[in-house]
Amino acid sequence: MNVVFDIGNVLCTFDPDTFLPQLIKDPDCIQALKKFYFRGLWKEYDRGYIQPSDLIRMGCKEYPQYEQQIRTLVRHWVEYVIPIPTSMALMEDLQKQGIPMYILSNIPEDQYLYALHHRAYMKRIKGGVFSYQEKVIKPERKIYQILLDRYDLKPSSCLFIDDRKENIAAAAALGFETIHCTDVRRMPDQVREKLHEMQSQ
C-alpha cells in the first residue's frame, strides 16, 4: 500500500483569504490581487509556465498603484503554506508503520524549493511529482501516470488524498483508491480507515 498526498489543504494550509490580509492591509488591493492571481494566473504558475518575476511584471502592469504590495505577496506567500499538525502527525504514524508516502501536487517552483528547505514533511516522502517540473497539472491524466510510471506503482495499491473533487475524480478513473479531503481534522481517521479496508481486501 502507498499513500499519495496533495499538499494544499491536505498537508498544509493554502487559503488566500487568510494570508492575504496578513501581507496586505488595503482591502481593495486584496480583492484585486486575489482575482488577478488566484483566480487567473495561478494554474500557469503551477504549470511552470510563469515565474515569480513574471507575476511581478504582469501584476505591476495591471495594477501599478499596488507595486509594493505585489512584490510583498510574490516574495512571501510561500511562507504561509503552513503544515497542518494533524496531517504531520499522520505522516509520522504512517512512516513508523513503513507505509510509503508520495506527493502529487500542483505547485510552483518557489513553493517547492521553500518546502524542500524549510518543511520537515518533505523528508518523510519516498518520492513525488510536482507540476512545475512536468509542465502538467492535476486533473490532467498525464501527471497521475507520471507518478505511477516513475515509482512503478499500481493505482489500486495507492490511496490518493486531495481537496479538489475534480482531482479525486481523475485519480479514481485511473483506479486509485481516493479520499476527498473536505475536513483536514477528519482526514487522518479517514486515511486509517481506508488503509484498513485496503489491507482487508
C-alpha positions in Angstrom: 0.0 0.0 0.0 1.0 3.6 -0.7 -0.4 6.9 0.3 -0.3 9.8 -2.1 -0.9 13.3 -0.7 -1.7 16.6 -2.2 -0.1 19.5 -0.3 -2.6 22.4 -0.3 -5.3 22.0 2.3 -4.3 18.4 2.9 -0.8 18.5 4.3 -0.6 22.3 4.6 -2.9 25.3 4.7 -3.4 27.2 1.4 -6.0 29.9 1.9 -5.5 33.3 0.3 -8.5 34.7 2.2 -6.5 34.1 5.4 -2.9 35.0 4.4 -3.6 38.0 2.1 -4.8 40.2 4.9 -1.7 39.3 6.8 0.5 40.5 4.0 -1.6 43.4 2.6 -3.7 45.9 4.6 -5.7 47.5 1.8 -8.9 45.6 1.2 -9.3 46.9 -2.3 -5.8 45.7 -3.2 -6.5 42.3 -1.6 -9.6 41.8 -3.8 -7.9 43.0 -6.9 -4.8 40.7 -6.4 -6.9 37.7 -5.4 -8.9 37.9 -8.6 -5.8 38.6 -10.8 -3.5 35.9 -9.3 -5.5 33.2 -7.6 -8.5 33.1 -10.0 -6.4 33.9 -13.1 -2.7 33.1 -13.4 -2.2 30.5 -10.8 -2.7 27.4 -12.9 0.0 28.6 -15.3 2.2 29.4 -12.3 1.7 25.9 -11.0 2.4 24.5 -14.5 5.8 26.2 -14.5 5.0 28.5 -17.5 5.1 31.6 -15.3 7.9 32.5 -12.8 7.7 34.9 -9.8 9.4 37.6 -11.9 6.5 37.2 -14.4 3.9 37.5 -11.7 5.5 40.8 -10.5 5.9 42.2 -14.0 2.3 41.3 -15.1 0.8 42.4 -11.8 2.6 45.8 -11.8 1.5 46.3 -15.4 -2.2 45.7 -14.5 -2.0 47.4 -11.1 0.9 49.9 -11.0 -0.5 51.5 -7.9 0.0 48.2 -6.0 3.6 47.5 -6.9 4.8 47.4 -3.3 2.0 45.0 -2.3 2.6 42.8 -5.3 6.3 42.4 -4.6 5.5 41.6 -0.9 2.9 39.0 -2.0 5.1 37.3 -4.5 8.1 37.1 -2.3 6.4 35.9 0.9 3.3 33.9 0.1 5.2 30.6 0.3 5.8 31.2 4.0 2.0 31.0 4.6 1.6 27.4 3.2 1.8 26.1 6.8 2.0 22.4 7.8 -1.2 21.2 9.5 -0.3 19.5 12.8 -2.8 16.6 12.5 -1.6 15.8 9.0 2.1 15.9 10.1 1.2 13.5 13.0 -0.4 11.2 10.4 2.7 11.2 8.2 4.8 10.4 11.3 2.5 7.5 12.1 2.5 6.1 8.5 6.3 6.4 8.4 6.6 4.3 11.6 4.3 1.7 10.0 6.6 1.6 7.0 3.9 2.7 4.6 5.5 4.6 1.6 4.3 8.1 1.1 4.4 10.2 -2.1 3.3 13.7 -3.0 1.4 14.6 -6.2 0.9 18.4 -6.2 0.2 21.4 -8.3 3.0 23.5 -7.1 5.2 26.3 -8.5 9.0 26.1 -8.2 9.4 28.7 -5.4 6.9 26.9 -3.1 8.6 23.6 -3.8 12.1 24.9 -3.0 10.8 26.6 0.1 9.2 23.4 1.3 12.3 21.4 0.5 14.5 23.6 2.7 12.0 24.5 5.4 9.4 21.8 5.8 10.2 18.5 7.5 7.4 16.6 5.8 9.4 16.6 2.6 11.9 14.3 4.3 9.2 11.7 5.1 8.2 11.0 1.5 9.6 8.3 -0.8 9.1 10.5 -3.8 6.8 13.0 -5.6 5.6 14.5 -8.8 5.4 18.3 -8.8 3.6 20.1 -11.6 6.1 22.8 -12.4 8.7 20.2 -13.1 6.5 18.3 -15.5 4.6 21.2 -17.1 1.4 19.4 -16.4 -1.2 19.9 -13.7 -4.0 17.9 -12.0 -6.6 16.8 -13.0 -4.8 16.0 -16.3 -4.4 12.3 -16.6 -0.7 12.6 -17.6 0.5 13.8 -14.2 -1.0 10.7 -12.4 0.5 8.4 -15.0 3.9 10.0 -14.4 3.7 9.1 -10.7 2.7 5.5 -11.4 5.4 5.0 -14.1 8.2 6.7 -12.2 7.8 4.7 -9.0 6.4 1.5 -10.6 3.1 1.8 -8.7 -0.2 0.1 -9.3 -3.1 2.5 -8.9 -5.1 0.0 -6.9 -2.3 0.0 -4.3 -2.4 3.8 -3.9 -4.6 5.9 -1.7 -4.8 9.4 -3.1 -5.9 12.3 -0.9 -6.8 15.7 -2.4 -9.1 18.6 -1.5 -10.4 19.1 -5.0 -13.2 17.0 -6.3 -12.0 17.1 -10.0 -8.6 15.8 -8.9 -10.1 12.9 -7.0 -12.3 12.0 -9.9 -9.3 11.9 -12.3 -7.4 9.6 -9.9 -10.4 7.3 -9.4 -10.8 7.0 -13.1 -7.3 5.5 -13.3 -8.0 3.0 -10.5 -6.7 4.8 -7.4 -8.4 4.5 -4.1 -9.3 8.0 -3.0 -10.3 10.3 -0.2 -11.8 13.7 -1.0 -10.4 15.8 1.9 -13.1 18.3 2.9 -12.2 18.5 6.5 -8.5 18.1 7.5 -9.4 17.3 11.1 -11.2 14.2 9.9 -8.7 13.3 7.2 -6.3 11.2 9.4 -9.0 9.0 10.6 -10.4 8.6 7.1 -6.9 7.6 5.9 -6.5 5.0 8.6 -10.0 3.5 7.9 -9.4 3.4 4.2 -6.0 1.7 4.6 -7.6 -0.9 6.9 -10.2 -1.6 4.2 -7.4 -1.9 1.6 -5.5 -4.3 3.8 -8.6 -6.4 4.2 -9.3 -6.8 0.5 
